[in-house]
């Protein structure tokens, strides 16, 4: 059995990762986190190929407890990552374990290359950002632009359904940059935008329909300009399905922009509870898109769009798919050692394979 430890394994995305890993033959899932009772309760639902461990990555005995679990792969789901250092990744490297995380923090994901020499010395793979962005988004871009002479404009967006389960760590991560300056890429050079501003609409296939989007902070903003040297513009948008929640947060971003409110991350529990009062409204349909424009192999200026629509509340399976696919590849020995962001690490088909059986539909046009 290959032991894979999922830190934060009983959280919103951790649960999805654990269940997905059990679809891989020969894997034993180690459900880990600071709450021993929660870890045991969830591990009990997974069957005999799962075991619970009480491990708090912020505690003094973290490395000792991790060593006792002795994982072959560690998947870090205990966000938010915006204010984290690389303690967990370094501990995995020291043990000779491969490391994967679901980080969406721009600086965290970009900076993972600082561990490259240590990962090489230990012969392990260290990958940050194995989530919808940048792992899935970058692989979609590679698929859409194969053979192109240049990529000039990229637009990416994500909109979860209102009835989709909310994770406190995700809410805290989003609120941390609402109304704050963010990097942007316009006119082939870096510039700035403001978090949760830049109000716009995107038309997704049914049943998602038209959704509001605004500027948000993701690793792609720092990583894609280097991958596509001729890039002229890049934007990433996220949004809430219900207009009252989306526009309400947009208005709070305006107040925060002019420093009429403190940073909203400290109110994460309040916002989570308040948003759950609206759970009876909206849908369980989430959506994602990647739209790209550029010069194809024949020298024509073209546009291609990829969309994903997830129904039945299955949207949370999408961020989890990348880490599962990468773990599967690691077990097969198909990835080079070293530390890297999850930019086009695997072909798109590898990630979509992990979404088979879910109410997820993709289209390209």
N, C-alpha and C positions, 0 to 999 in steps of 0.2 A: 504494500500500500504506500502511495506517495502522500505524505502529510502536508496539507496546505492550510496554513493558519490565516484566518480572516479576522483582522483586528477591527473591532466595531462590527462583529459578525451578526449581532442581533438588531442592528439599526436598519433604517429604511432600505438602503442599498446593500448593506452587508447581508441581509437575508436573501436578497435576490442572487448575490454572488455565491453564497453557500449552496443554495438550491441548484444553481447552474453548474457548480463544480461537481456535484454528485451525478451529473449526466456524463461525466468523464470516467471511464472504467479505471479501476485501480487507485482512485483517489480517496483519501480519508480527510474529512473536513474538521479542522480544529476551530471551534467557535470561541472567540476570545474578546474580552472587554473588561472594563472596570467593575461591572455589575455581575457578580458571580451567579446570582439567582437567575438573572435574565439570560445569561449564557447557557446555563443548564436547562432552563425551560425551553429555549429554542432548539438546542442540540437534541433534546428528547424528541422533538417533532421530526427530526431528520433521519432517525433510525440508527442502526448499529455502526454505520460508517461515519458517525460524527461524535465528537467529544468536546466538552466544555473546558475552558481555561480562564481563570481570573487573572487578567493581565492589564495593568494600567500603564500606558506608555509614558505618563508623566510622573510615575512613582520612582522612588529610589531603587527599588528592586526589579525594575523593568527588565534589564538585560538578563538577570538571573532567571526570572520566570520565563522569559522567551527561550533561553537556553534549555530549560527543563522541558519545554514543549517540543523542541528540536524540529522545527518545520523545514521542509525542502524549499517551499515557497511561502513568502509572507505577502498577503494582500492587505494593504492599509486602507480602511474605509472610515476611520475615525477622524472626520473633519470637524470644523472647517480648517482648511490648510493655509489660509491667507497669513496667519501669524505663526505658523509652525516652522521649526527648524528641521534638520535632517537626522534627528536622533533615532527615529525608527529605522530609517534606511541604513544608517551607519551600524546599528545593532544587527540588522540582518546581514550586512556585508561581513561583519566580524565573525558571525556564526557560519559563514559560507552558504547562506540561503539567498535565493533569488528574491527580488523585491518588486512589487507592483503597487501603485496607488491610484486612487480615483480623484486625485487632486484637480481642482479647477482654479487654483490660485496662480495668477500669471507669473509672478516672480518665483514662486516655489517650483513650478514645472520647468521654467526656463533654466533655473539655477541648478537643476539636478546633475548637470554635466560636471559640476565641481567634484562629484564623487566618482568620476570616470576612472581615474588611476587606481583608486582603492578597489573598485569593482573588478577591474582587469586583474589586479594582483591576486584577488581571491577567486577568480574564474567564475564570477556570477553576473547575472543580468539585473540591472536596476532601471526601471521604467516608471516615469511619472506622467500623470495625465491620461490614464487608461479609462476614459469615460467618453461621453458623447462628443466632448471637445477636450483636447485636440485629436484623440485617437480616431474616432469615427469620422469626424468632419474632414480631417486631412486625407484619410484613405478614400473618402468619396471624391475629393478634389483630384487625387491621383488617378482615379478611375475615369472621371469625366474628361480630364485634360490629357489623357494618354496620347502622345505623338504631337501635341500642340507645339507651335513655335514659341508662343508666349502666352502668359496668363496676365491679364490686365486689371480685371475687376472681380472682387469676391464679396458675396453677401451671404451670411449664415444667420440662421435664426432658429429659436426653440420656443415653443409655447405649450406648457403642460395643461391638461384638462383641469378644471376647477375641482372636480371630485377626486382627483388623484391624491394619494396620501402625501402629506407634507413631512419633510424631515427638518428638525430644528437646526441642524448644522448647515443645511442648504440655505435655509431662511437667513441665518446669521451671516453666512458668506455673502449673500446678495445684498443685505442691508448695509454691510460694511462699506460698499462703494456707491450707495445711492446718494446722489448729490455731490459726489467727490470727483476731482479731475481724473480722467482716464486717458491712456494713450490711444491714439487713432492714427490711421494711415490714409492720407488724402494727397492727391496731386504728386504721387510717387515719393512722398517724404513724410516723416513722422510729425504729428501734430497732437492736439488734445481735444477731447470731448468731455461731457459731464455724464456721470452715471445716472441712468434712468431718465435721460432726456432724449431728444431726437425722435419725437413721437412720429410713428408711421404705421402703415397697415400692410399685411401680406395675405394673399389669397391662397390658402391651402386646399387640397382636394377634399371633397366631402368624405366623412361627416365633420371634419375639423372646421372648414369654412374660413372666413376672414378673421384674422386676429390682430390685435394691437402688438407692436414691438417698440422697444426703446434700446438705446445704447447700453451695453453691459460689458463687464470686464471678464475676459477669458484669456487663456494662454495663447490662443491663435493670433491675437493682436500683436504679440511679440515674436511669434515663431514663423508665421507664414510669409512675411516679407523676405525673410532670408531664404525660404524654400523656393519662392517665385521672384527672382531678381527684377523682372520687368513690371512688377505689380504697381498699378497706379492708385487703386483705392481698395480698401478693405473695411467692412463693417460687420459687427456682430450684434444681433438684437435678441432680446428675450422679452416675454410678455406674459401677462395673466389673462386667462380667458374672459373673466368678467370685467366689463368696462369700469364698473364702480370701483373695483379693487385696483385695476391697472392705472386709471387716471388719478385715483386717490394717492397712490404711491408716487406717481409723477409729480403731483402737487407738493408732496412732502419733500421730494428731491429738489424742487425749486427753493423751498424754505431752507433746506440744508445747504444748498449751493451758496446762498447768501449768509450762511452761518446764523440763521435764525432758529436752528435746531441743533442739538448735539448729534454726533454720529449715531445712526439709527440701529447699529448692531446690538447695542445694549438693550434694545427693546424687542429682541427677537422672540422671546416667549409671548409677549403681549401681542405681537403681530400674528404669530402662529395661532394663538387662541382666537383672536378677532377674525382672522380669515376663515377659521373653521365654523364660524356662525353662518357662513354662506355656503356650506357644503351641499345644501339641498338644491342649489342653483347650478346652472352650467352643465357640463358633461364630464365624462371620464375619458375624453378623447384628447390626446396630446399630439403635437406635430413638430416636425423639424424640416428645415430646408437648407440646401446649399445651391447657390446660383453663381455661375462663373461665366465671364466673358473674356474672349481673347482671340488670338490668331491660330487657326487650326493648321494641320499638316499641309493643306493645299494653299495656305496664305489667305484664307477667308476670315473675316471677323465674324465670330459666332457666339451664341449664348446657349448654355445648357443648364438645366435645373433638375435637381434631385430632391424628392420629397419623401418623407416618412410620416405615416399617420398610424398612431397606436390607439386602439380602442380597448374597452373593457378594463380600463385602469392599468393596462400593461405597459404604459409609458416608462415606468421605473425599471423595466427590464432592459431598456436601451442603454442607459449609462453603465449597467452591470455587465453587458455583453463583452465589452472590450477586455476587461480584466480576465474574464473566463477564457476568451479566445487566446489571449497571451499566455495564460497558465497552461492551456492545452499545448500551445506551441513549445513552451519551455520543457514540458514533460517529454515531448518528442525530440528535443535537442535542436530545434530549428532556428534559434536566435543567437546572434553573436554576443559575446560578453561585453560588459561596459555599462556606463550610465547614460541615459538619453531620455529626452521627452518622447512621448508616444505619438510622434509625427510619422504617419504612413509606415508604422512598424510592420503591419500585416496587410495583405490585400483585403479589400472591402468584403469579399465573399466569406472570409474567416469570421468577421464580426456578425454578418447576417446569418451565418450558420447557427450561432448561439441564440438567435431570435426565432428559430423554427419552433412552431407549436404555440407561439403567442399571436395575439390579434394585432399584428404589425404588417402594414402594407407599404411597399416602396414603389415609387414611379420615377422614371427619368424621361425628360422631354426637352 
